[in-house]
Amino acid sequence: MPKAFDLVVHGATGFTGRLVVEYLLQRYPAGSGLRWAMGGRSADKLASVRDAIGAPADTPLVVTDSRDPASLQALMAQTRLVLTTVGPYQLYGSELVAACAAAGVDYVDLCGEPAWMRQMIDAHEAAAKASGARIVFSCGFDSIPFDMGVWMLQNEMRSRFGHPASRVRGRVRKMKGTFSGGTAASLKATLAAAAADPGVLDLLRNPFSLTPGFQGPRQPTGSKPMVDEALGLWVAPFVMAAINTRNVHRSNFLLGHSYGADFVYDEMLVTGVGEKGEAIANAVAADKSLGSDGGPQPGEGPSREEREAGSYDVLFLGEDAQGQLLRVAVQGDRDPGYGSTSKMIAEAAACLLQDATHTPGGIWTPAPALGQPLIDRLQAHAGLTFSVEEAPH
C-alpha cells in the first residue's frame, strides 16, 4: 500500500526544523512531486508554525513523539523518509533510528555526535541492511561540505593522476555566521556522556571510531595552532573537525577504501599570516564558549538578515606520494549553522528519495550514499559551489 508521504520533517516547530519547512515550501510546493508533512509533538504548535510561516492551510501535520512507540509505529506507516532536526540525537534520536531501521524507512539528520553514531551503527546497521532503510547521518554543515568536498577532490585526483590523494587538508578559509544552539547542546550532551562512560571518551578520541574493524594510519590531531607548511599561513583548531574527520574516514571505509587504506586527513581554521595570524590562532584555540552555559540555546538562532549575511569557504588541498597537488573549494552563501544547513538537509532527503534509488539499506555518510546527484542539487538550488581551484603562483 503506498504511503501518504515521501517525507515528514520531525521537529518542524523547532528553529532549524522551521527553516527546513520554509525551504521545502519554496522549493517543493504542493504538486512538485515531493509529498511532505510537518511533524512534531503538539498539533497546536504545528498549526501555529504553519500559519506563521504562511504555509497553505492544507499543509499536512503529523503528531510525532519519538518517546511513544505507538506514535513511532504510526509515523513509520505514513512516510518513506523521516528528516529529523531534533537533537541532541543521543538524547532524542535513538528510538527513531531503531524504528526506521526496523521498518525500512529512510532517515536523515544533522548529527554531529560520533560516539552516538557508532552506537547506532553497532545496534542497527544489520537491521537497516535487512529492511532496506537508508540511514544517513550528518546532512548539515557537519558534514556535507567536508564529506562531499573530499569526495569530489578524490574523484578529480583519480581522473587526472590515476590514483587518489594520500593526504588531504581541509582548511576553513572563511566562516561568517553562528553555530546552532543544537550544536552547543550536542557538545554538552557528548561531554556529559564521556564523563559517565570511559568508552565514549575512547570513541571520541579515535579518528576511526566510525569504521568498525578498521584502524588506519596515525592522523594529525589539529589540536594546536601552527603554521601550515602547505599554505604558509597560521591555522587553528576547527571545532567541527572531531565529527567531520570521522565522517570522511567512514566514507572512505564505505567506498571500499577508494581514498586508500593509508589516507590521512585533517581540518583546521585558517587565521592568516605573521603575528596577527598567530594571535588569532591562539585566541581561537583558547575559546571554549561553544560548550559554555552562555552559548546559544536549542531553539534559538540568528535573524533572517544574519543568516543571509553569513557564508563560508573551505579549501581542500590534496597531495599524492609524487607531490602532485590539487585544490578543491566548497563555498556556501548563508550562515553555516542554520541558513545553509536547512537547505542541505532538505536536498539530501530529496536526493535520497529521488536520485539515490540504488543505494542499499545501511547506515551511511552523505558522499557514498548520495554522490554526484547531491552536489548537483546543492549547486542548483542550495547556494553551494564546488570548484577545482588553480593554485596561486
Secondary structure as GFF3:
##gff-version 3
##sequence-region A 1 393
A	DSSP	beta_strand	5	10	.	.	.	ID=ss1
A	DSSP	alpha_helix	15	27	.	.	.	ID=ss2
A	DSSP	beta_strand	36	40	.	.	.	ID=ss3
A	DSSP	alpha_helix	43	52	.	.	.	ID=ss4
A	DSSP	beta_strand	61	63	.	.	.	ID=ss5
A	DSSP	alpha_helix	69	78	.	.	.	ID=ss6
A	DSSP	beta_strand	79	84	.	.	.	ID=ss7
A	DSSP	alpha_helix	89	92	.	.	.	ID=ss8
A	DSSP	alpha_helix	94	103	.	.	.	ID=ss9
A	DSSP	beta_strand	106	108	.	.	.	ID=ss10
A	DSSP	alpha_helix	114	131	.	.	.	ID=ss11
A	DSSP	beta_strand	134	136	.	.	.	ID=ss12
A	DSSP	alpha_helix	144	161	.	.	.	ID=ss13
A	DSSP	beta_strand	167	176	.	.	.	ID=ss14
A	DSSP	alpha_helix	181	196	.	.	.	ID=ss15
A	DSSP	alpha_helix	198	205	.	.	.	ID=ss16
A	DSSP	beta_strand	226	228	.	.	.	ID=ss17
A	DSSP	beta_strand	233	237	.	.	.	ID=ss18
A	DSSP	alpha_helix	241	254	.	.	.	ID=ss19
A	DSSP	beta_strand	264	272	.	.	.	ID=ss20
A	DSSP	alpha_helix	274	286	.	.	.	ID=ss21
A	DSSP	three_ten_helix	289	291	.	.	.	ID=ss22
A	DSSP	alpha_helix	304	309	.	.	.	ID=ss23
A	DSSP	beta_strand	311	319	.	.	.	ID=ss24
A	DSSP	beta_strand	325	332	.	.	.	ID=ss25
A	DSSP	pi_helix	336	340	.	.	.	ID=ss26
A	DSSP	alpha_helix	341	354	.	.	.	ID=ss27
A	DSSP	beta_strand	362	364	.	.	.	ID=ss28
A	DSSP	alpha_helix	366	381	.	.	.	ID=ss29
A	DSSP	beta_strand	384	389	.	.	.	ID=ss30
###
